[in-house]
Every structure is written in structure tokens, then in C-alpha cells.
């Protein structure tokens, strides 16, 4: 078998992971889009600049993880594909809604990654599985940060004091008010 025939999704070893790869890529792209959209709503409608920066940071981690995922594919000389990404179809009017929508989105990323890890846990693809699991752990850390912040919001309830808490707890980047 020639190199160009072996390292392709047409190869029976890699064919089963093509749709899973597309699902992971789409989940990360959608995560970035959702997080950035929420950031805009929090910044412009709710005037919670530090909380907006917190969401924005996680949104940008989605793109970093997407690049890390590409590196996994590239290690097998496989191309990463970028499927079309839907827009956020929900209106974000409250911080509770923002937390709900983004945690559900991050759950979608975790689910797509888990399926990729599960399906690549074979002798031929084990290295891909291990590396994808590392990304899954990082995404899980972001999910936990969202849960901690959402819980604090439920305990606090004051937008101004919560926004200050986010700045202190997560040491969010400085933003202009």
C-alpha cells in the first residue's frame, strides 16, 4: 500500500473516525461561536465585563483545543475538516440562560470528544485516543469552572458583586468598562 493510500480516511483503519473527527471539530467551532456570542450579550446588555471576559476566555480555549485536535490528526497525516457551524439560535437575556446554554454546549464538546476517544481506543489508534483524552480533561476543567461560577451566581445574585467575584476568582483579563 502506498503512503498516500494508507494515511487517508479511505483506509479502513481511519474511515470510521472521519465523522467523529467532523463532530469534534464542529463542537469546538460551535463552542467558540456560542461563547463569543454570550460574551457580547453579557458585555453589551448586562454590562458584566469580567464575566464576559470569563466566557470569552473559555470560547477561545475551544479554538486552542481545536488546534490541539488537529495536531492529533496530523500525527497520522490526516486532514482536519471544518464542517459548517450553526449560529446560536437562542436569545441570551439573563446570566442564568448564558450559563445554561454554555454548559450545554461544553457538554456537547465533551460528548463528541468522548465518542472519538472511545472509538480510537484500538491498537492502531491508541495514541490518538490518549491525546484526545488529554484534551477532554482540559475541557472538563473548563466545564467545572463554569459550574463553580454558576453556583456562585446562584449564591450571590447581585450582578455587580458577582462580576467582581469573577474578576478576582478567575483573575480575568483587564477589560475597559
C-alpha positions in Angstrom: 0.0 0.0 0.0 1.3 3.4 -0.9 1.8 6.2 1.7 -1.0 8.3 0.0 -3.4 5.4 0.2 -2.6 4.4 3.8 -2.9 7.8 5.5 -6.3 8.8 4.3 -9.9 8.4 5.5 -10.4 5.9 2.7 -8.2 3.5 4.6 -10.5 1.1 6.7 -8.4 1.9 9.8 -9.2 5.6 9.6 -12.6 5.6 7.8 -14.7 5.0 11.0 -13.2 8.1 12.7 -14.0 10.6 9.9 -17.5 11.5 11.0 -16.3 11.5 14.7 -13.5 13.9 13.7 -16.0 16.2 12.0 -18.3 16.1 15.1 -15.4 17.1 17.4 -14.3 19.9 15.0 -17.9 21.2 14.8 -18.4 21.0 18.5 -15.3 23.1 19.1 -16.2 25.6 16.5 -19.8 25.9 17.9 -18.4 26.2 21.4 -16.3 29.2 20.2 -19.3 30.8 18.5 -21.6 30.3 21.5 -19.1 31.6 24.0 -18.3 34.7 21.8 -22.0 35.4 21.3 -22.6 35.1 25.1 -19.7 37.4 25.7 -21.3 40.1 23.5 -24.6 39.8 25.3 -23.0 39.9 28.8 -20.8 42.8 27.9 -23.4 45.0 26.0 -26.7 44.0 27.6 -25.9 43.1 31.1 -22.7 45.2 31.4 -20.8 42.4 33.2 -17.4 43.0 31.7 -15.4 40.5 33.8 -18.0 37.8 33.4 -18.0 38.5 29.7 -14.2 38.1 29.7 -14.5 34.8 31.6 -16.9 33.4 28.9 -14.7 34.8 26.2 -11.6 33.0 27.6 -13.4 29.7 27.5 -14.6 30.4 24.0 -11.1 31.0 22.8 -9.9 27.8 24.5 -12.3 26.0 22.2 -10.1 27.2 19.3 -6.9 26.2 21.1 -8.3 22.7 21.7 -9.4 22.6 18.0 -5.8 23.2 17.0 -4.6 20.5 19.5 -7.1 18.1 18.0 -5.7 18.9 14.5 -2.3 18.0 15.7 -3.6 14.6 16.7 -5.0 14.1 13.2 -1.8 15.5 11.6 0.3 13.0 13.5 -1.4 10.3 11.3 -1.2 12.6 8.3 -5.0 13.0 8.3 -6.6 16.3 7.4 -8.9 18.1 9.8 -12.2 19.1 8.2 -14.2 22.1 9.2 -17.9 21.5 8.8 -20.4 24.4 8.7 -21.3 25.8 12.2 -24.8 26.8 13.2 -25.5 30.2 14.8 -26.7 30.3 18.4 -30.5 30.1 18.0 -31.4 31.2 21.5 -31.6 34.7 22.9 -29.5 35.3 26.0 -31.4 37.6 28.2 -30.1 36.5 31.6 -26.9 35.2 33.2 -28.7 32.0 34.1 -29.6 31.5 30.4 -25.9 32.2 29.5 -24.6 29.6 31.9 -27.2 27.1 30.9 -26.6 27.5 27.1 -22.8 27.4 27.5 -22.7 24.5 29.9 -24.9 22.5 27.5 -22.5 23.5 24.6 -19.5 22.3 26.6 -21.3 19.1 27.4 -21.7 18.6 23.6 -17.9 19.1 23.2 -17.2 16.6 25.9 -19.6 14.1 24.3 -18.1 14.4 20.9 -14.6 14.0 22.3 -15.6 11.0 24.4 -17.0 9.3 21.3 -13.7 10.0 19.5 -11.7 8.6 22.4 -13.9 5.5 22.7 -13.7 4.8 19.0 -10.0 5.3 18.8 -9.2 3.1 21.8 -7.8 0.4 19.5 -4.3 -1.0 19.0 -3.8 1.0 15.7 -5.2 4.3 17.1 -4.4 4.2 20.8 -2.1 7.2 20.6 -4.9 9.3 19.1 -7.2 8.2 21.9 -4.7 9.1 24.7 -4.0 12.5 23.2 -7.8 13.2 22.7 -8.4 12.2 26.3 -5.9 14.8 27.4 -8.0 17.4 25.6 -11.1 16.0 27.2 -9.6 16.5 30.6 -8.9 20.2 29.8 -12.4 20.7 28.5 -13.7 19.1 31.7 -11.7 21.7 33.7 -13.4 24.5 31.8 -16.8 22.9 32.5 -16.0 22.7 36.2 -15.1 26.4 36.1 -18.5 27.2 34.6 -20.3 25.2 37.3 -18.3 26.9 40.1 -19.2 30.3 38.7 -22.8 29.4 38.1 -23.1 28.1 41.6 -21.6 31.4 43.0 -24.1 33.4 40.9 -26.9 31.4 42.4 -25.5 32.1 45.9 -24.7 35.8 45.2 -27.4 37.1 43.0 -26.0 40.7 42.7 -24.7 41.3 39.2 -22.1 43.9 40.3 -20.7 41.8 43.2 -20.7 38.6 41.1 -18.8 40.3 38.3 -16.2 41.5 40.8 -16.0 37.9 42.2 -15.4 36.5 38.7 -12.5 39.0 38.2 -10.9 38.0 41.5 -11.6 34.3 41.4 -10.7 33.7 37.8 -8.3 36.6 37.5 -9.9 37.6 34.2 -8.0 39.8 31.9 -8.4 43.5 32.3 -11.3 45.0 30.3 -12.3 48.5 29.6 -15.6 49.5 31.1 
